[in-house]
């Protein structure tokens, strides 16, 4: 659970930074909520999809 919350937190922070920079470069209006939530959702899906495909190998003893 803490892994998911960490991903959501940092996704929001990175989304704000990337959204601010991209809006400044393109000359569009910066939306705090949409850029943060979009990055949170994409990060959440990406991490869960990655953990679904990458499994820890089992060792034979």
PDB file with one MODEL, atoms N, CA, C and O in Angstrom:
MODEL        1
ATOM      1  N   UNK A   1       0.820  -1.198   0.000  1.00  0.00           N
ATOM      2  CA  UNK A   1       0.000   0.000   0.000  1.00  0.00           C
ATOM      3  C   UNK A   1       0.861   1.257   0.000  1.00  0.00           C
ATOM      4  O   UNK A   1       0.534   2.234  -0.673  1.00  0.00           O
ATOM      5  N   UNK A   2       1.959   1.237   0.752  1.00  0.00           N
ATOM      6  CA  UNK A   2       2.805   2.422   0.795  1.00  0.00           C
ATOM      7  C   UNK A   2       3.508   2.651  -0.537  1.00  0.00           C
ATOM      8  O   UNK A   2       3.806   3.791  -0.895  1.00  0.00           O
ATOM      9  N   UNK A   3       3.775   1.569  -1.276  1.00  0.00           N
ATOM     10  CA  UNK A   3       4.381   1.705  -2.604  1.00  0.00           C
ATOM     11  C   UNK A   3       3.432   2.462  -3.535  1.00  0.00           C
ATOM     12  O   UNK A   3       3.860   3.320  -4.307  1.00  0.00           O
ATOM     13  N   UNK A   4       2.138   2.134  -3.454  1.00  0.00           N
ATOM     14  CA  UNK A   4       1.153   2.794  -4.306  1.00  0.00           C
ATOM     15  C   UNK A   4       1.016   4.280  -3.955  1.00  0.00           C
ATOM     16  O   UNK A   4       0.909   5.120  -4.848  1.00  0.00           O
ATOM     17  N   UNK A   5       1.020   4.599  -2.674  1.00  0.00           N
ATOM     18  CA  UNK A   5       0.906   5.997  -2.255  1.00  0.00           C
ATOM     19  C   UNK A   5       2.142   6.798  -2.648  1.00  0.00           C
ATOM     20  O   UNK A   5       2.044   7.969  -3.016  1.00  0.00           O
ATOM     21  N   UNK A   6       3.294   6.162  -2.568  1.00  0.00           N
ATOM     22  CA  UNK A   6       4.522   6.837  -2.982  1.00  0.00           C
ATOM     23  C   UNK A   6       4.497   7.137  -4.474  1.00  0.00           C
ATOM     24  O   UNK A   6       4.887   8.227  -4.895  1.00  0.00           O
ATOM     25  N   UNK A   7       4.048   6.190  -5.267  1.00  0.00           N
ATOM     26  CA  UNK A   7       3.932   6.387  -6.709  1.00  0.00           C
ATOM     27  C   UNK A   7       2.963   7.524  -7.020  1.00  0.00           C
ATOM     28  O   UNK A   7       3.235   8.358  -7.883  1.00  0.00           O
ATOM     29  N   UNK A   8       1.841   7.556  -6.323  1.00  0.00           N
ATOM     30  CA  UNK A   8       0.871   8.626  -6.557  1.00  0.00           C
ATOM     31  C   UNK A   8       1.435   9.992  -6.168  1.00  0.00           C
ATOM     32  O   UNK A   8       1.221  10.976  -6.876  1.00  0.00           O
ATOM     33  N   UNK A   9       2.152  10.054  -5.051  1.00  0.00           N
ATOM     34  CA  UNK A   9       2.734  11.316  -4.605  1.00  0.00           C
ATOM     35  C   UNK A   9       3.763  11.834  -5.601  1.00  0.00           C
ATOM     36  O   UNK A   9       3.682  12.982  -6.037  1.00  0.00           O
ATOM     37  N   UNK A  10       4.725  10.998  -5.961  1.00  0.00           N
ATOM     38  CA  UNK A  10       5.767  11.447  -6.877  1.00  0.00           C
ATOM     39  C   UNK A  10       5.241  11.648  -8.290  1.00  0.00           C
ATOM     40  O   UNK A  10       5.756  12.484  -9.032  1.00  0.00           O
ATOM     41  N   UNK A  11       4.218  10.888  -8.667  1.00  0.00           N
ATOM     42  CA  UNK A  11       3.584  11.121  -9.963  1.00  0.00           C
ATOM     43  C   UNK A  11       2.961  12.501 -10.033  1.00  0.00           C
ATOM     44  O   UNK A  11       3.043  13.181 -11.056  1.00  0.00           O
ATOM     45  N   UNK A  12       2.338  12.911  -8.937  1.00  0.00           N
ATOM     46  CA  UNK A  12       1.747  14.252  -8.898  1.00  0.00           C
ATOM     47  C   UNK A  12       2.822  15.331  -8.979  1.00  0.00           C
ATOM     48  O   UNK A  12       2.668  16.310  -9.710  1.00  0.00           O
ATOM     49  N   UNK A  13       3.914  15.154  -8.229  1.00  0.00           N
ATOM     50  CA  UNK A  13       5.000  16.147  -8.241  1.00  0.00           C
ATOM     51  C   UNK A  13       5.630  16.252  -9.625  1.00  0.00           C
ATOM     52  O   UNK A  13       5.797  17.352 -10.152  1.00  0.00           O
ATOM     53  N   UNK A  14       5.980  15.108 -10.215  1.00  0.00           N
ATOM     54  CA  UNK A  14       6.580  15.130 -11.555  1.00  0.00           C
ATOM     55  C   UNK A  14       5.597  15.657 -12.598  1.00  0.00           C
ATOM     56  O   UNK A  14       6.002  16.336 -13.542  1.00  0.00           O
ATOM     57  N   UNK A  15       4.329  15.354 -12.437  1.00  0.00           N
ATOM     58  CA  UNK A  15       3.323  15.871 -13.360  1.00  0.00           C
ATOM     59  C   UNK A  15       3.217  17.377 -13.308  1.00  0.00           C
ATOM     60  O   UNK A  15       3.029  18.029 -14.336  1.00  0.00           O
ATOM     61  N   UNK A  16       3.335  17.935 -12.113  1.00  0.00           N
ATOM     62  CA  UNK A  16       3.301  19.393 -11.976  1.00  0.00           C
ATOM     63  C   UNK A  16       4.496  20.037 -12.676  1.00  0.00           C
ATOM     64  O   UNK A  16       4.349  21.028 -13.392  1.00  0.00           O
ATOM     65  N   UNK A  17       5.660  19.471 -12.464  1.00  0.00           N
ATOM     66  CA  UNK A  17       6.877  20.037 -13.070  1.00  0.00           C
ATOM     67  C   UNK A  17       6.821  19.925 -14.590  1.00  0.00           C
ATOM     68  O   UNK A  17       7.071  20.900 -15.299  1.00  0.00           O
ATOM     69  N   UNK A  18       6.494  18.740 -15.086  1.00  0.00           N
ATOM     70  CA  UNK A  18       6.434  18.540 -16.538  1.00  0.00           C
ATOM     71  C   UNK A  18       5.318  19.378 -17.152  1.00  0.00           C
ATOM     72  O   UNK A  18       5.495  19.951 -18.227  1.00  0.00           O
ATOM     73  N   UNK A  19       4.172  19.456 -16.480  1.00  0.00           N
ATOM     74  CA  UNK A  19       3.065  20.262 -16.984  1.00  0.00           C
ATOM     75  C   UNK A  19       3.393  21.746 -17.033  1.00  0.00           C
ATOM     76  O   UNK A  19       3.024  22.435 -17.984  1.00  0.00           O
ATOM     77  N   UNK A  20       4.087  22.242 -16.007  1.00  0.00           N
ATOM     78  CA  UNK A  20       4.461  23.649 -15.985  1.00  0.00           C
ATOM     79  C   UNK A  20       5.451  23.982 -17.102  1.00  0.00           C
ATOM     80  O   UNK A  20       5.300  24.982 -17.804  1.00  0.00           O
ATOM     81  N   UNK A  21       6.449  23.139 -17.254  1.00  0.00           N
ATOM     82  CA  UNK A  21       7.460  23.374 -18.287  1.00  0.00           C
ATOM     83  C   UNK A  21       6.839  23.287 -19.679  1.00  0.00           C
ATOM     84  O   UNK A  21       7.112  24.133 -20.530  1.00  0.00           O
ATOM     85  N   UNK A  22       6.006  22.273 -19.919  1.00  0.00           N
ATOM     86  CA  UNK A  22       5.406  22.130 -21.247  1.00  0.00           C
ATOM     87  C   UNK A  22       4.420  23.260 -21.550  1.00  0.00           C
ATOM     88  O   UNK A  22       4.326  23.697 -22.697  1.00  0.00           O
ATOM     89  N   UNK A  23       3.686  23.740 -20.548  1.00  0.00           N
ATOM     90  CA  UNK A  23       2.774  24.854 -20.803  1.00  0.00           C
ATOM     91  C   UNK A  23       3.536  26.152 -21.046  1.00  0.00           C
ATOM     92  O   UNK A  23       3.105  26.988 -21.839  1.00  0.00           O
ATOM     93  N   UNK A  24       4.658  26.318 -20.372  1.00  0.00           N
ATOM     94  CA  UNK A  24       5.461  27.520 -20.608  1.00  0.00           C
ATOM     95  C   UNK A  24       6.092  27.494 -21.998  1.00  0.00           C
ATOM     96  O   UNK A  24       6.179  28.531 -22.655  1.00  0.00           O
ATOM     97  N   UNK A  25       6.527  26.334 -22.445  1.00  0.00           N
ATOM     98  CA  UNK A  25       7.142  26.233 -23.772  1.00  0.00           C
ATOM     99  C   UNK A  25       6.124  26.350 -24.895  1.00  0.00           C
ATOM    100  O   UNK A  25       6.433  26.883 -25.961  1.00  0.00           O
ATOM    101  N   UNK A  26       4.912  25.856 -24.665  1.00  0.00           N
ATOM    102  CA  UNK A  26       3.903  25.901 -25.725  1.00  0.00           C
ATOM    103  C   UNK A  26       3.029  27.143 -25.658  1.00  0.00           C
ATOM    104  O   UNK A  26       2.302  27.434 -26.607  1.00  0.00           O
ATOM    105  N   UNK A  27       3.087  27.876 -24.563  1.00  0.00           N
ATOM    106  CA  UNK A  27       2.304  29.105 -24.432  1.00  0.00           C
ATOM    107  C   UNK A  27       0.851  28.864 -24.075  1.00  0.00           C
ATOM    108  O   UNK A  27       0.014  29.743 -24.284  1.00  0.00           O
ATOM    109  N   UNK A  28       0.531  27.694 -23.542  1.00  0.00           N
ATOM    110  CA  UNK A  28      -0.844  27.390 -23.155  1.00  0.00           C
ATOM    111  C   UNK A  28      -1.037  27.624 -21.662  1.00  0.00           C
ATOM    112  O   UNK A  28      -0.079  27.869 -20.929  1.00  0.00           O
ATOM    113  N   UNK A  29      -2.289  27.545 -21.226  1.00  0.00           N
ATOM    114  CA  UNK A  29      -2.599  27.764 -19.823  1.00  0.00           C
ATOM    115  C   UNK A  29      -2.234  26.523 -19.007  1.00  0.00           C
ATOM    116  O   UNK A  29      -2.487  25.397 -19.434  1.00  0.00           O
ATOM    117  N   UNK A  30      -1.641  26.735 -17.838  1.00  0.00           N
ATOM    118  CA  UNK A  30      -1.225  25.649 -16.953  1.00  0.00           C
ATOM    119  C   UNK A  30      -2.360  25.286 -16.017  1.00  0.00           C
ATOM    120  O   UNK A  30      -2.874  26.144 -15.299  1.00  0.00           O
ATOM    121  N   UNK A  31      -2.753  24.025 -16.018  1.00  0.00           N
ATOM    122  CA  UNK A  31      -3.802  23.531 -15.131  1.00  0.00           C
ATOM    123  C   UNK A  31      -3.176  22.596 -14.109  1.00  0.00           C
ATOM    124  O   UNK A  31      -2.661  21.534 -14.459  1.00  0.00           O
ATOM    125  N   UNK A  32      -3.223  22.994 -12.851  1.00  0.00           N
ATOM    126  CA  UNK A  32      -2.584  22.233 -11.774  1.00  0.00           C
ATOM    127  C   UNK A  32      -3.233  20.866 -11.611  1.00  0.00           C
ATOM    128  O   UNK A  32      -2.541  19.851 -11.529  1.00  0.00           O
ATOM    129  N   UNK A  33      -4.538  20.837 -11.564  1.00  0.00           N
ATOM    130  CA  UNK A  33      -5.246  19.595 -11.279  1.00  0.00           C
ATOM    131  C   UNK A  33      -5.104  18.598 -12.425  1.00  0.00           C
ATOM    132  O   UNK A  33      -4.814  17.426 -12.188  1.00  0.00           O
ATOM    133  N   UNK A  34      -5.302  19.039 -13.641  1.00  0.00           N
ATOM    134  CA  UNK A  34      -5.266  18.085 -14.755  1.00  0.00           C
ATOM    135  C   UNK A  34      -3.868  17.523 -14.992  1.00  0.00           C
ATOM    136  O   UNK A  34      -3.730  16.338 -15.293  1.00  0.00           O
ATOM    137  N   UNK A  35      -2.836  18.342 -14.863  1.00  0.00           N
ATOM    138  CA  UNK A  35      -1.488  17.812 -15.085  1.00  0.00           C
ATOM    139  C   UNK A  35      -1.075  16.874 -13.963  1.00  0.00           C
ATOM    140  O   UNK A  35      -0.429  15.858 -14.223  1.00  0.00           O
ATOM    141  N   UNK A  36      -1.425  17.183 -12.737  1.00  0.00           N
ATOM    142  CA  UNK A  36      -1.079  16.317 -11.614  1.00  0.00           C
ATOM    143  C   UNK A  36      -1.830  15.002 -11.629  1.00  0.00           C
ATOM    144  O   UNK A  36      -1.237  13.940 -11.437  1.00  0.00           O
ATOM    145  N   UNK A  37      -3.142  15.069 -11.859  1.00  0.00           N
ATOM    146  CA  UNK A  37      -3.941  13.845 -11.865  1.00  0.00           C
ATOM    147  C   UNK A  37      -3.607  12.938 -13.042  1.00  0.00           C
ATOM    148  O   UNK A  37      -3.609  11.714 -12.907  1.00  0.00           O
ATOM    149  N   UNK A  38      -3.321  13.532 -14.190  1.00  0.00           N
ATOM    150  CA  UNK A  38      -2.946  12.729 -15.345  1.00  0.00           C
ATOM    151  C   UNK A  38      -1.662  11.960 -15.082  1.00  0.00           C
ATOM    152  O   UNK A  38      -1.575  10.772 -15.392  1.00  0.00           O
ATOM    153  N   UNK A  39      -0.678  12.617 -14.521  1.00  0.00           N
ATOM    154  CA  UNK A  39       0.584  11.947 -14.213  1.00  0.00           C
ATOM    155  C   UNK A  39       0.410  10.894 -13.123  1.00  0.00           C
ATOM    156  O   UNK A  39       1.061   9.850 -13.167  1.00  0.00           O
ATOM    157  N   UNK A  40      -0.453  11.150 -12.153  1.00  0.00           N
ATOM    158  CA  UNK A  40      -0.716  10.159 -11.103  1.00  0.00           C
ATOM    159  C   UNK A  40      -1.335   8.891 -11.686  1.00  0.00           C
ATOM    160  O   UNK A  40      -0.927   7.783 -11.338  1.00  0.00           O
ATOM    161  N   UNK A  41      -2.304   9.048 -12.559  1.00  0.00           N
ATOM    162  CA  UNK A  41      -2.988   7.899 -13.146  1.00  0.00           C
ATOM    163  C   UNK A  41      -2.047   7.107 -14.050  1.00  0.00           C
ATOM    164  O   UNK A  41      -2.008   5.878 -13.993  1.00  0.00           O
ATOM    165  N   UNK A  42      -1.289   7.820 -14.886  1.00  0.00           N
ATOM    166  CA  UNK A  42      -0.342   7.141 -15.780  1.00  0.00           C
ATOM    167  C   UNK A  42       0.733   6.413 -14.976  1.00  0.00           C
ATOM    168  O   UNK A  42       1.077   5.277 -15.302  1.00  0.00           O
ATOM    169  N   UNK A  43       1.260   7.036 -13.950  1.00  0.00           N
ATOM    170  CA  UNK A  43       2.269   6.391 -13.117  1.00  0.00           C
ATOM    171  C   UNK A  43       1.727   5.183 -12.385  1.00  0.00           C
ATOM    172  O   UNK A  43       2.408   4.163 -12.284  1.00  0.00           O
ATOM    173  N   UNK A  44       0.525   5.280 -11.878  1.00  0.00           N
ATOM    174  CA  UNK A  44      -0.112   4.171 -11.162  1.00  0.00           C
ATOM    175  C   UNK A  44      -0.309   2.965 -12.086  1.00  0.00           C
ATOM    176  O   UNK A  44      -0.016   1.830 -11.711  1.00  0.00           O
ATOM    177  N   UNK A  45      -0.805   3.225 -13.287  1.00  0.00           N
ATOM    178  CA  UNK A  45      -1.017   2.146 -14.251  1.00  0.00           C
ATOM    179  C   UNK A  45       0.307   1.559 -14.705  1.00  0.00           C
ATOM    180  O   UNK A  45       0.429   0.340 -14.827  1.00  0.00           O
ATOM    181  N   UNK A  46       1.301   2.402 -14.957  1.00  0.00           N
ATOM    182  CA  UNK A  46       2.593   1.919 -15.433  1.00  0.00           C
ATOM    183  C   UNK A  46       3.287   1.043 -14.398  1.00  0.00           C
ATOM    184  O   UNK A  46       3.825  -0.010 -14.742  1.00  0.00           O
ATOM    185  N   UNK A  47       3.284   1.458 -13.148  1.00  0.00           N
ATOM    186  CA  UNK A  47       3.959   0.678 -12.105  1.00  0.00           C
ATOM    187  C   UNK A  47       3.238  -0.641 -11.872  1.00  0.00           C
ATOM    188  O   UNK A  47       3.888  -1.673 -11.707  1.00  0.00           O
ATOM    189  N   UNK A  48       1.920  -0.631 -11.854  1.00  0.00           N
ATOM    190  CA  UNK A  48       1.190  -1.882 -11.650  1.00  0.00           C
ATOM    191  C   UNK A  48       1.330  -2.820 -12.843  1.00  0.00           C
ATOM    192  O   UNK A  48       1.394  -4.036 -12.662  1.00  0.00           O
ATOM    193  N   UNK A  49       1.377  -2.282 -14.048  1.00  0.00           N
ATOM    194  CA  UNK A  49       1.590  -3.123 -15.224  1.00  0.00           C
ATOM    195  C   UNK A  49       3.003  -3.696 -15.223  1.00  0.00           C
ATOM    196  O   UNK A  49       3.205  -4.859 -15.573  1.00  0.00           O
ATOM    197  N   UNK A  50       3.967  -2.894 -14.837  1.00  0.00           N
ATOM    198  CA  UNK A  50       5.348  -3.363 -14.790  1.00  0.00           C
ATOM    199  C   UNK A  50       5.521  -4.454 -13.744  1.00  0.00           C
ATOM    200  O   UNK A  50       6.196  -5.451 -14.000  1.00  0.00           O
ATOM    201  N   UNK A  51       4.928  -4.283 -12.577  1.00  0.00           N
ATOM    202  CA  UNK A  51       5.050  -5.306 -11.541  1.00  0.00           C
ATOM    203  C   UNK A  51       4.285  -6.571 -11.910  1.00  0.00           C
ATOM    204  O   UNK A  51       4.593  -7.645 -11.393  1.00  0.00           O
ATOM    205  N   UNK A  52       3.300  -6.467 -12.786  1.00  0.00           N
ATOM    206  CA  UNK A  52       2.587  -7.647 -13.260  1.00  0.00           C
ATOM    207  C   UNK A  52       3.465  -8.484 -14.191  1.00  0.00           C
ATOM    208  O   UNK A  52       3.421  -9.713 -14.145  1.00  0.00           O
ATOM    209  N   UNK A  53       4.262  -7.822 -15.035  1.00  0.00           N
ATOM    210  CA  UNK A  53       5.093  -8.524 -16.003  1.00  0.00           C
ATOM    211  C   UNK A  53       6.452  -8.934 -15.458  1.00  0.00           C
ATOM    212  O   UNK A  53       7.022  -9.924 -15.917  1.00  0.00           O
ATOM    213  N   UNK A  54       6.979  -8.201 -14.496  1.00  0.00           N
ATOM    214  CA  UNK A  54       8.292  -8.506 -13.939  1.00  0.00           C
ATOM    215  C   UNK A  54       8.095  -9.179 -12.586  1.00  0.00           C
ATOM    216  O   UNK A  54       7.627  -8.559 -11.632  1.00  0.00           O
ATOM    217  N   UNK A  55       8.450 -10.423 -12.520  1.00  0.00           N
ATOM    218  CA  UNK A  55       8.310 -11.192 -11.284  1.00  0.00           C
ATOM    219  C   UNK A  55       9.689 -11.521 -10.730  1.00  0.00           C
ATOM    220  O   UNK A  55      10.656 -11.642 -11.482  1.00  0.00           O
ATOM    221  N   UNK A  56       9.772 -11.663  -9.424  1.00  0.00           N
ATOM    222  CA  UNK A  56      11.013 -12.063  -8.782  1.00  0.00           C
ATOM    223  C   UNK A  56      11.252 -13.538  -9.071  1.00  0.00           C
ATOM    224  O   UNK A  56      10.372 -14.365  -8.831  1.00  0.00           O
ATOM    225  N   UNK A  57      12.431 -13.877  -9.584  1.00  0.00           N
ATOM    226  CA  UNK A  57      12.668 -15.289  -9.896  1.00  0.00           C
ATOM    227  C   UNK A  57      12.744 -16.145  -8.637  1.00  0.00           C
ATOM    228  O   UNK A  57      13.282 -15.722  -7.614  1.00  0.00           O
ATOM    229  N   UNK A  58      12.205 -17.340  -8.726  1.00  0.00           N
ATOM    230  CA  UNK A  58      12.234 -18.267  -7.597  1.00  0.00           C
ATOM    231  C   UNK A  58      13.548 -19.018  -7.619  1.00  0.00           C
ATOM    232  O   UNK A  58      14.000 -19.468  -8.672  1.00  0.00           O
ATOM    233  N   UNK A  59      14.160 -19.152  -6.454  1.00  0.00           N
ATOM    234  CA  UNK A  59      15.420 -19.869  -6.364  1.00  0.00           C
ATOM    235  C   UNK A  59      15.144 -21.299  -5.924  1.00  0.00           C
ATOM    236  O   UNK A  59      14.282 -21.554  -5.084  1.00  0.00           O
ATOM    237  N   UNK A  60      15.879 -22.205  -6.497  1.00  0.00           N
ATOM    238  CA  UNK A  60      15.751 -23.623  -6.120  1.00  0.00           C
ATOM    239  C   UNK A  60      16.824 -23.947  -5.102  1.00  0.00           C
ATOM    240  O   UNK A  60      18.009 -23.699  -5.319  1.00  0.00           O
ATOM    241  N   UNK A  61      16.391 -24.499  -4.001  1.00  0.00           N
ATOM    242  CA  UNK A  61      17.348 -24.871  -2.948  1.00  0.00           C
ATOM    243  C   UNK A  61      17.410 -26.367  -2.794  1.00  0.00           C
ATOM    244  O   UNK A  61      18.159 -26.871  -1.957  1.00  0.00           O
TER     245      UNK A  61
ENDMDL
END
